[in-house]
Amino acid sequence: MIPPNITPQDILKGIEKANLEGYRNTRSSDDYDLWYMGELYPPKVVVSYANIFANNVELPSTAFHGGDETNSFLTANGFPIVQKRNLNPTRFFTEEELSFFDHYSGAAYDYKDEINVSAGDYISNVVWESTKQWADKICQAANFQRFGRKALHELRNNKTGQAFKGYTWYKLCNKDFDNQNVFYTVGVEGASLGRFKQARLVIKLDCQRSKLDETYTAQFDQLLGNNNVEWHIFETDIVINGSWTTLIQESLDYINATFEVYKKAIGLFQKATDEKYARVTWNTNGWKYPSGINGKSKSSSHENEFGYGHEEWLFDFDKLIDGYKYGRLEPLDAKSGKHHGKVYDITLYTHDQEEKKWYWIGRIMKAEVITPELSGQIAKLHRDNEWLLSEVNQLGIYAGVNHSNYKNWIDEDRFNLRFRPEDVELYGLQEFAQGENPPSLRYVLAEKSNTPEFLSSGSEKEQQNEDGIDFSESSNVTIPKKTIRKKITEQLKELDNVHGILQVELMAFLKREFPQSKFGHEIRKISGNYRIDIVEETAEEKYVFYEIKTYPVVLHSFRIAIGQLLEYAYYPKQKITDKFIIVTHLEAHAADLDYLDHISRELNISIQYMWFDLESKTVK
């Protein structure tokens, strides 16, 4: 029997003695080891040595049993037990691991305590590592991606940094959906959370509750309830039998059974995205690089003091990380962190102080507000890629301002949002209508109440009726007194990666929906040596030309596509077809569609528009 007066400090001294003096090979353990600071020790040896410091004599190995007696005693004193590698080569969860996890689940954590530090190291490298392996095996078998990370300060602490976490969770998101707010989670849940009497393996469908509006989470829970979606709790015999195969298969069965609800939950989230307004700094270079002090605020502000705003690079899509553009919007700079994890559709506007005019710029859809921690990581990548150096140089070259403020900006505060370029729609600097007021004069996140007037149908019709040619603003041939600013659309780039994805998905959609037609992509036209994005040959042996454009301004896509389509069909002196379809990844405005109808009637041809939604992979 192990003397009950042996303390954790005695056990630490026993480990130290084993390090200094060693032990006989005959006392090596057969099935289990004690884990301390990443090193392994025979459990019975450590207990025997610990008794020297508690009772002044080494405890004979015949005086107590190995296995359950020793392992339980050490675990109860805060020391983890690990099964030998040869007995568990696949590193599956063990009863000993889950028992030890339960011992510390929710317990106070002291970073100065050696036993606590070692326990955290064990939980991180054993229990969390097994959870990660579980998640990765699911991703290998299905179209999912793992999110979450194993970092000691997160794994051991709750929000106050004072307790071990009562769970190990990794998130699984389907790769077909650009959404990390709805996910499956796999992991261990400890008894401290009150749902189980002992730690259990669990898979569940969940959402980012801590970062989403309560209205959405209530709708999410109602959706799960209406569809009888509950947690799947794995039976304890899975752990006893050590079967990855059974665990992964049951996990996949759960995912397959609930996947339609998962998709509905994503749709629910998309509908719940908040719409906001945000003012950004004035820029005459399309927000791709700085443009200098001209036109910027003359009041007390960052841009007035330093000659630049952090939004100067907002639409520089040459610097992407995993498909995301990372940037900074001054209106999202809330020190409280209230925006962290939120997703907004943000309509942007700006003010030209020089001409005293307000302009609508565009809209960023599904903009994700990121944490300071992620900002620090992204800033490091920007430094490693020398992107930060490039931006610093641009401040001097294009803006003529001192770059020291930007260069020394805190990395954790350098970025506060991310978005995908394909989720950006630009308006091309649309001047505010007469009587239209800015949502706010300040750089704050404002609630969206009204649609910009130029997008309303009444305004568009009015604009069409009054349109004409105006020579009054013609520039003189001589050097102008004031440089005429370029429109954003003159500097636009097409999103090549989005173009390729859209072409593949559209081909699959067309073949599925119109089996009577023949489709081909990148079809070569001999005269002119052109390649047409997609060509349809109908059952009547008529041709339809599809041109895909992925500019962030739909009207600009129309402008470029129409010229190309007409050239494909009529150059040099022929007529292959008079039926054309322009495909974009963004929704067109009513005025843009009226324009296509108008030129189709005037030219006696058919130019149609197709909005292909990349998320749902269908035509809207």
Beta strands, then each sheet from edge to edge (+ up, - down):
strand 1: 32-36
strand 2: 39-41
strand 3: 81-83
strand 4: 144-147
strand 5: 167-174
strand 6: 182-189
strand 7: 200-207
strand 8: 232-233
strand 9: 274-279
strand 10: 325-327
strand 11: 343-352
strand 12: 357-369
strand 13: 417-419
strand 14: 424-431
strand 15: 445-447
strand 16: 518-525
strand 17: 530-537
strand 18: 543-548
strand 19: 579-584
strand 20: 606-613
strand 21: 618-619
sheet 1: 2+ 1- 3+
sheet 2: 4+ 5- 6+ 7- 8+
sheet 3: 10+ 13- 12+ 11- 9- 15+
sheet 4: 10+ 13- 12+ 14-
sheet 5: 16+ 17- 18+ 19+ 20+ 21-
end
